[in-house]
Amino acid sequence: MKEPNQDHFTSTPHKQTLLYPNAPWYFGLAVIITWLGFSRSYFSRLTQTDLYHHLHGASAGLWMGLLILQPILYRRGQLALHRKLGWIGTIVLVPALLIGGVKMMHLMLQAADEYPPGAVYQLSFIDASSLLLFSLFLGLSLWNGQRLALHARYMVCTVLIILPPAITRLLFFIPWFDSFAKTLNGSFVAIEVVLLLLLVDDRRMGRLQPSYPLALGLFLLLHLTMNLAGQWLWWHTLMDHFASL
């Protein structure tokens, strides 16, 4: 992933250079991972799934689809359309993704008897933290809308934070990943490796942006705490109250 030199940017849109020339392919790969990961638990059971799962799944898929399109529009100099679609996506897709995610947590907690003992508390902690981190990365991206290097990197992070559920399910196709604990931790390791590679790429280009170090630190913190959250009584109490609403 190469970042253009500052003098590559001019006031004429058609001369602007894309931050990551292969970004649409990377986001496309994220879509494929999501499709494969949820092929058994979601796509094969579409008629048996509730509206909120459809809302969350569709909004997350459309968000990744939008991020495939945005770099292409930028590369073609269609900046007005790039900005317009970005704001439409933020106003329409993001609330749907967040509301769907919260409602899915609620439904999961109410169906705790269908899960292994205590599993819903760990999963709800991961879900709540992921929704907060998604909102944080999106907010930072919008705040840095005029600073391409930061804007694009924080947008990348919005996709990375929603990938672990798909990777967790995908890892079950590998024989060694024979337990939920292995696949769950493996999914976070996969994202952390990606962030390390992105950090190395930034360093190789001569300038380390703060986006990926921040994201890596937050992912590592979530990775650590998610293995402890199932034992936190205060979290149990909070989630039990939430489930009763």
N, C-alpha and C positions, 0 to 999 in steps of 0.2 A: 504494500500500500504506500503510494508515494504522494507526498504533499508538494504542490507546486511552490516555487519560489515566489516571494511577495511581488517581484517585478513582473510576474506572469499575468497579474491582474491589471486590467485596464478599465476605463469607464464604458467601453463598448461591450455589451453582453456576449457577442459572438466570439470575442477573443478570450473570454474567461476560461480558465482551465479547471477541470473537475478535481476535487480533492483526492478522491479515491477512484481511479478510472474503472476498476472492476467492482465497485460497490453494488450495482444491480445484481451481479452474479452471486455475491456473498449473501445478500438478502434473499435471493432466489433459493439458495441452499438452505437458509433458515426455514423457508416455506416448505421445502421438501422434507426436512427433518421433522417439521410439525406434522405434515401429512402422514409420514411413515410412523411416527411415534404414537399418533392418535388413531391409527388405522383400525386397531382392534377395539379400543375402549370408547371411541366416539363415532368414527365414520361408518363402522359396520353396524351401528345401533342408532342411526339417526332418527328413526321413527319411535324409539323408546326413550329419547332424551327430552328433558324439559326445556322450556323456552329460554330460561336463563343461561343454560349451557350453550344453546344455540347463539344467544346474544353475545356471550363472552367469546365463543369460538369464532364467530363471524367477524366481530370487531377486531380481534387480535389478528386474524388472517388478512383482513382488509388493511390494517395498519402496516403489516409487513409488505403487502402489495403496494401500498402508497410509497413506502420507502424504496421499493424497486424502481418506481416511476420517477421519484423526485430527482435523483442524480442524473437521469437521462434528460429531464427537462432542463436541469442546470447546464449540462454539457451543451445542449442545443441553444442555450441563451434565452430560453423561455422563462425568464425570471418572474414575470408577473403571474403566469400560470402556476409556477412552482410555489410562490408565496400563497396564492389563493387556495390551491389544493391543500397546502400545509395547514392553513387556518381552518379550512373546512374539516379536515381530518381531526384536528385538535378539538374543534367544537362538537363534532358529531360522533366520531369513533371513540375518542378517549372516554367521555362519560359513559358510553355503552360498555366499554371494556371494564371500567372500574365498577359500575353498578352490577354488571354481570358477575364479576369476580367476587364482590361482597355478598351477593345473593347466593352464589355457589357455596361460599363458606358457611352461610347460614343454613342452607339445606344439608350440607355435610355434617354440621354439628348436631342438627336435629335427628340425623340418621346414624348417630354414633354407634348404635348396636350392630350395624352392618360392617363395621371396621374392627381391626384388631384393637385390643384394649389400649386406650391412651393415644392411638394414632391420630385421631382427629385434632388433638391439641397441638401436636407437632405440625401437622399439615396446615392447620389454620394459622399457625405462627408464620410458616413459610409464605402462605398466600397473602396474609396481611402485610408482611415485610416487603414482599415483591411488589404489591400494589403501591406501597409508599415509595419504594425505590424507583419504580416506573414513573410516578408523578414527579419525583425529584429530578430525574434525568431529563424528562420532558421539559420541566420548568427551566432547568439550566440551559437546555438547548434553545428554548425560545428567548430566554434572557440574553443569550449570546448570538442572536440572529444575525447580527452584523459582523460577527467574527467567525468566519467560515470554519476555521480549524476546530474551534470549540463546539460550534453548532453541530457540525457533522458528527463529531466523536460522541457527543451526548446522545444524538439520535441513534447511533450504533448501540449505545448502552441500553436504550429502551427496548431493543430487540433481544439483546443478550439476557435481560432480566426475565423475559417471558419464555425463554427456551428450556430451562431445566425440566418442567413437567413433561415436555415432549422427549427430551433426551433420556429422562428417567425411564419412560416406557420403551424407548428404542433399545436401551441397553439390555432389556430382558431377552432380546433376540440373541444375545451373546451368552453361551452356556455358563461362563464363569460368574456372570452377574445373576446369581440364583436367589437373591433376597432383595427385599425392598430397600433395606439399609444400604446395601452395596450400590444399587442403581441410583438411589437418591444422592448419596455422596459422590458417586461417579459423575453424575450430571453437573454438580457444582465444580468438581475438579476440571471437567471439560471446559466450562466457561472460564475458569481461572487460567487455564493454559492458553485459551484464546486471548485473554486480556494480557497475559505475559508476552505473547507473540506480538500483539499490537504495541505494547510498550517498547519491545526490542526494535520494532519497525520505526517507531517515532524517534528512538534514540539513534538509530542508524542514519536517519535523515537529519540529525543534528540539533533537533529541538524537541524536548519532552514537554508535551502539553499536560495540564493537570487533570484532564478528564479521565484517562485510563487509570492513573494511580488512585484517584478517588474511588472509581468504580471497583477496582481490585480490592481496595481496603474494605469497602462495604460488602462485597461478595464474601470475602474471607470472614468478616464479622458475622454475616448471616449464616455462613457454612458452619461456623463454630457454635453459634447460639441455637441453631435449629436442632442440633443433637442434644441440647439441654432443655429446650423449652417444654418438652413433654413432661418434665418433672417439676415445673414451676407451679406451685399451688395458686399463686396470684393470677397466673394466666388461665388456669383451669376455671377459677372463679369468674374471671372476666368473660371467658368464652361461654360458660354456662349461662351467664346473664344475657349475653348476646343471643344465644340459641333460644332463650325463652321469650324474646321479643316477638 
